[in-house]
Structures are given as structure tokens and as C-alpha cells.
């Protein structure tokens, strides 16, 4: 007898033909593998492995897998291993040319099936990129799109935060194992994602440390999980353009935010626009693109329900405060309240860290 997870890990270590083997496993176990495989030899025989593959399957000691299996069994936060042969493997990801055969997941695994938009950008960013990245992430998340990014420093983190600001859904895809979350400076962000019913995903074994060569592999998963990729701000040398290229190869949409022509950080987004990416100037440019898809998915009982806006303090006020200063009298007029009533609520929102006072009125708070 062997546990499902150990069996899958051993199969993943075979040197060749692994994808075809996972397909066969799915054909043998049409309702997913049981938690324990009673007769491993029988299953291996059904898979028609070669003698060399059988030797590889058995040669690694159980002690190699034990830390991974113990990590998967630890209760909090919930941990999962989803294989290419599983029925709940994300369908969009399965369609790419090099899908990961194993996905380790922390948190809300069902979120992998939600309609996702990849939002990526440079680690080096301008105030312009930070403002609009967080704004777009908030608006797209509150309208039903899961924001998927790479938990990297810079705009990736800002986009995750934008989704969390409105109690929206967000997924972080790592270039390390899930027990070695990197960068460590974003560990609090990772915990906030999990505490707000989000998910963190990796194809790497849990204790694998981040390496630069892993990030392009990570990027193909970010784009592969998503309906499209939105590049907020990036130079032409940014890794964000790698994600955009993967999206194109995967026949997914690419969106780009135009910026200052004198800003080197915008040269990559301008390049994408010249190459045919959709130019984005407001959230509805993306939402209207996926309107019919979102309507179908959000009405399906199998998908996570969109979170209500009322999880935000005074959502009717928050929804009209963006990143251009808006004075209190205009806010009061738009929400049909007295100035004194609005002023009191604005103070509550400012104390909660949602907004801040600037010359000319109020804007959303950009603190990460």
C-alpha cells in the first residue's frame, strides 16, 4: 500500500514520458486516485512502465519523501497536491504546451478554477505604476476577477494588495517551494492572502529555495492559469514581458497600460501595445472583454462566490475615491449625504488605513 501523494511524487521523478503516464493514470482512475493505493504493482503494470522506469520509481528511499508528506499532512493552512491526472486540475492550465505535472497549493484550491487575470509589472516602479496597478487590481477584483501574480517585490505585490483592499480574491504563484516563500519581505502579504481566502501555488517541491532560473517557469503558470495578462508598468528588459510572451504563446489576451513616454519603466508596455496588446485606460476595458465569461462563471454553483462589497468600510464612499484627489463636497454630492456625515465617515476610513488626505481632497491609501 502507498499513499496517493507518495505515488504521484514517485511518478513525477521518472526521467521521460511523464506527461503520458499521468494521462494514463487519469484514464485508470476516472474519479481521481484514492488516498491510498492498495496494489501499487497492479497499477504500475497497467501503466506499462519500462524496466528502467520501474527501477526509477522504486529506487528513491521513502525518507526522501517523508518531509514532503509530513508537510502536506500538516493542518494549517490547508495544503494540497493537485496532479495533472486529477479531475480538478485547472482546465486553462492544462491547455498550455508545458503544464506542470504537479501543483502544490496553500489555501483555497477552488480558486484555481475561478476567472483569473494575471497582473504583472516591474520590481522597479513609479508612483504612476503603483497608483494605477493598485486601482485596477481593486476594481477588477471587486467585479469578479481573481488577480493572479507572482508575489514579487514591486508591482506584483501592489496588485495583490489591490485585490485584498476590497476583499477580492488573489492567487500568488511562486518561483520557490511553498515552505520557502520568497521574498521573505512579502511573507506578511502571503499570510494576508491566505487569511482572506486566497491561494498560493507552486510547481516546486515545498522545501525548494527560490532560484532565478525558476522565475520564467513560474511566469508560464501565472499566464496559463489566467484568461489574459495585464502588464501594468515594465521596461523592455522586465520579466513581465516574459509572462506576456507566454500569454501570447498560450493564445491568451495581453493588455497593457500606457504611460509617460519619458519613463523607461513604460517602454515595455508601449512595446507590447505596438505589437498588438490591448491598450487599457479604465477597468471596463478589461471587464467588458470578459463580460459574457464572467456572467456564466459567477452564476455557476461550482465556482467561488464573488465577495460582497460591504466587506469594505463604507463601500459606497470607497468606490468613488480613486487616485486623483476628490474633495469632500463632491463626495457628499455623489453619495447623497451631508458634508458633516461624510466627513465623519472619511475620518473612520482614514483611521482604518483605506484612504488618506492630500492636497485637493482624498485618495486611496497606497501603503502595502
N, C-alpha and C positions, 0 to 999 in steps of 0.2 A: 504494500500500500504506500502511496506517495501523495502528498498534498498537491492540490491544483497549482499553487504558486511555485512550488519546487519543480514540478513537472514543466511548467512554462519557462522558468528560468533555465532549466537544463536544455530545453529545445532551443532557446534563444542563443545558446553558446555554440551551437553547431556551426561549422565553418562555411557551409554553402547550402543553397536551396531552401533557406529557412522560410521564406515567404510562402512557397508552395506547400511546405509542411504545415504551416499554420492554416492555410486554406483547407487542407485535408482534415485537420483537427476539427475545424468548424463543420465539415461535412459529416464527420463521425459523431460529434456531439452537437446535434442541431439545436438543443436547448441550453447551450453553454456547458462547459466542463463542470462536473460535480466538484464539491470542495475537496473530496478525497478520491483518488483513482485507485480502485481495488486491485486491478490486474494490469500493471504497467506493461508487462511483456506483451500482453494481448494487444494493447493499443499501439505499441511500437511496431508490432507485426503488421497491424492494419495500415500503418503509415508507410510500410515498405522501405524502411531506412536501410542504407547500405551498412556493411560491416564496419566501415570506418566511422560512419555517423553513430552507430550504436556504441562503439568504443568511446567516442567523444561524449555521448550522453551520460555514460556511467563513470567516466574516469575522474571527474571532479568530486572531491570529498564533500560530504554534507556540511562539514564545518565551514566551507566557503559560503554556503547559502544561509547558514543559521542566523547571522546578524541581520540579514535582509528580511528573513521570515519573521524574526522577532520584532523588527521594526514595523513590518506590515501588520502584525498582530497587536501592537500597542494601541490602546483605545482612543487617545485624544491627541490631536484631532483625528477624525476618521481617515483611514488610509486604504487605498485600493490599488490593485494591479489589473489593468484592462489590457487584454491581448487582442491582436488583430483578428483572431478567430472568434472573439466574443460577439454576441448579438448587439451589445450596447457600445461597441467601438464606434466613435464618431463617424458618421457617414461621409461628411465632406472630407475629412482627413483620409479616409480610405480611398478616396478618388485620386489622390496625388500620386506621382510616379514613384516616390520612395517613402511610403508611410512608415512610421516607427512601428515595429512589431509589438513592442510593449510600451504602455504608458503608465507611469506611476502618478497617482493623483492624491492630493490632500484636499479635504473639504467636500464641496458639493459636486459629486461626479455627474449629476444630471445636467449641470450647467454646460457640459461639453456638447450637449445637443441643442442648446439654445441658439438663436440667431446672433452671430458674433460679427463685430467689426474690429479688425486689427488697427490699433492706433500706435504709431511709432514715430520716433524723432531722435535728434542728436542728443548726446550727453551734454555737449556744449550748446546752450540755447540762449536766446534773447528774451527780454521781458515780453515782447510781442508773441513769441512762441509759447511761453508759459501761460500767458493770459488766454490765448485762443485755444491752446491744447486743452486746458482745464475746462474752459467754457464748452467746447464742442463735446468733450467726453461726458460732461454733466447732462447736456441737452440730449445727446444720443442715448445715454443710459436711461434717462427718465422716460424716454419714449420707446423703450423695449429692446434696445440692442445691448448685448453683453460686450463690454470693452475688453479686448484681449491684447496684451502687450507682454514685454519681456522682463519687467521688474528692474530694468537697468536704471542707473543714475540718469537724471535729466528728464527728458520729456516722457519716457516710458512711465516713470514714477508719477509724474504730474497727471498723466492721463488716467492711471489707476485711481489717483486721488479724486479726480473729477467725477468718476463714476461713484466712488464711495460718498462724496459730498451729498449726493441726492439719494443715498441708499440704493443705488443701482447695482447691477451685477458686474463683476470683473474677474478675468482669468489671467494669471501670470504664468508664463511658460519660461522655464529656467534652462540655462546652459550649465547646470550642475545637478547633482542629486538633491532630492528633497530634504535630506537630513543635513545638507551642507548649503543652505540657502545663501546665495550671493547676489549682490554685495551685502556684507553684513550691516552696512549702514541703512539698508532697506528692510531689515528684519522686522521693525515695528510696522512698516507698511504691509509686509507679508502677513503678520498676525492680524492686522485690521481687515485685510481681505478675507481671511478665514472667519473672523468673528462676524462679518457681515454676509455670510453665506456664499462667499466666493470660492474659487478653486485655484490651486497651484499645481502645475503639471510639469513632468519631465520624462524624457525617454531614457535618462541615465540612471544607473543603479543608485540607490539612496545615498551612499556614502562617497560618491564620486565628487571630487572638487571641481570647481569651475576652471575651464581652460579656454583660451582664446579660440582654439580650433573648434570648440563646441558651439560657439555662438551662431555661425551660419547654419548649422544643423538645427539649432533652436528656432531660427528665423523661419525655416520652411514649415515648422509646426504652427507657428503663430499665423502665418498666411493660410496654411492648409486647413486650420480649424474655422477660418473666417469666410464670410461671403465676399468681403473685399478688404483692402488695406488702405488706410488713410495716413499719408505721410504729412506730419504737421509742419516740421521745420528740419531741414537736413542739408548739409553740404554734399557736394558730389562724391566725397570720399566716405560718407557716413554709411554705417552698416544698415541703416534704414532702407537704403536703396537696394541692398541685397534682399530684404524682405519684399520690397516692391517687385523686384525681378522674379522672385519665387512666385508671387501672386500672379504675375503675367503668365509664367510657365504653367501654372495650375489653372489657367483660364478663369481667374478671378478678377474682380474690378480693382482698379487703382485710383485713388483720389489724392489730391494734393492741394495744400493751402498756399496761395501766392503770398509773397512777402516783399520786403524792401529790396529793390534791385542792387542796392549798395551793400546788402547784408550777405556775407559769404555763406552764412548758415542757411540761406534760402536758395542758394544756387542749385542744390539738388532737387528741391521741389519744382523750381522753374524748369529744370531739365526734364523732369517727369511730365510736366504739362506740355512742353514742346513735343514730347514723344507720344502724347495722346492720352495722358491721365486726365480724369475728370477734374476740372477746376472747381474748388469748393469755396463759397463765400458765406454760407449760412448752413445751419444743421439740416434744414429741409432739403438742401441739395442732395444729401445722402438719404434722409428718411423717405423722400418721395421715390428715390431709386428702388427702395426695398418695401414700398408700401404694401403691395399685394402679398409679398412673402411674410412680412410681419403680421399682417391681418390673419393669415392662415395659421401661423405658428403660435401666436399669442392666444388664439382661440382653442388650441389643442389641449386636451386634458393631460397629455403626456409631457407637456413642457412646463418648466418653472413658470409660475405666475408672475406677471410684472408687479413690481413692488409699488405700493401707492405713494403718491407724492406727499401725503400727510405725515410721512416719517420725518420730514424736514420741518423745522420750526417756522411757522407762518409761511407755508409754501406759496400762497397767493402773492406775497410780497417778494419772496426769494426768486420767483420765476421771472420777475421783471427787472431784477438787479443783475447786471452783467459786468463787463469790464470797462465800460465807459461810464464815468460818474453820472449819476442821476440824482437830482435834488429832491428833498423831502416833499415839496409841494406837488411835484409831478407824480411821485409815488402815490401820495394820498389821492390825487385825482384819478389815477389808473385803477386803484383798488377800491375807490368809492368809500374812503374813510376820512375822518377828520385828521388834520395835521398833528394834533396832540396825541391821538390814538396811535397813529403811525409812528410817531417819534418814540413812544414807549416801546413799541414792538421792535423798532430798529435797534434800540438800546439792548433789548434782550438778545437779538440776533448777533449784535456785535460782541456781547459778552460770551456768547456761545461759539464765537470764532468763525461764523459764517460770512460776515461782511466786515468792512472797515470803512471809516470815514476818511475821505480825501478832499482836496480842493474841488469844489463843484458838486459834492454830494456823497453818494455811497457806491462802492464797488464790491464784488465778491472777494473774499479773502484768499490769497494765493499761498498761504503757509502750507507746506507739505507735511 
